[in-house]
């Protein structure tokens, strides 16, 4: 077994058991871009960086300066490989900004967007390499023709070419469901307030509408609109309790105003005619 095959077997796997992709950069021209890609990998849970004919990567140089915390593991552990080794050992996805518009351009068509690639890779458990090309020229047609799939990031037709670091960041972000077990973001699952609390709110709201003197058909319409609005919003228990408190106080003030108006023979709260 070759050293490269051993590396393939050792690729870190998430808890799901699926192997994470490796990232390959072909002939990067500047160390800074290598550092930027290493940082993007660190952001999105990838650790295995492979470089084809890279520039010198010095510990006190640009690559380490751009790498952030990836200078601690991703960058120092990057392997220098050949393009042939990548093709021989991985299911390969080449990246390109310029695509073929139809099947007459076999090297760059068909292509997937990053989201389509993510959904495709969910069904494949194989050693996979995401291959980025040179800053100025990307991957050439001969190289793309040796890779298994092509991916392209949708961008404005007037200027579709992203720089190397941008392209890597966007693509790895879209693949995060395959590579990141847990993010820093809190749980966004919403627990809808109990239906009894929602019905209490609708009762308070009906009282409020009645107290403002709206005509019956207008009040019924507004009550229905509020019911539909809350039905779509799925308010939490805390949210609905805050609204209950606000409308409870509003209704009490309106009742008090009516009481004072009757006591001192003042005109009632203006009603719609």
Protein Blocks (a to p, Z undefined) as FASTA:
>chain_A
ZZklmmmmmpccdfkopacdddddehifbfklmmmmmmmmmmnopabdcdehiadddfkl
mklmmnmmmlmmmmmmpccddfklmmmmpccddddfbdcfbfklmmloccddfklmmmmm
mmpccddddddddfklopafklmmmpmbdcdddddfklmcccfklmmmmmmmmmmmmmpm
bdfbdcfbdcdddfklmmmmmmmmmmmmmmnopafklmmmmmmmmmmmmmmnopafklmm
mmmmmmmmmmmmmmmmmmmmmmnopacddddZZ
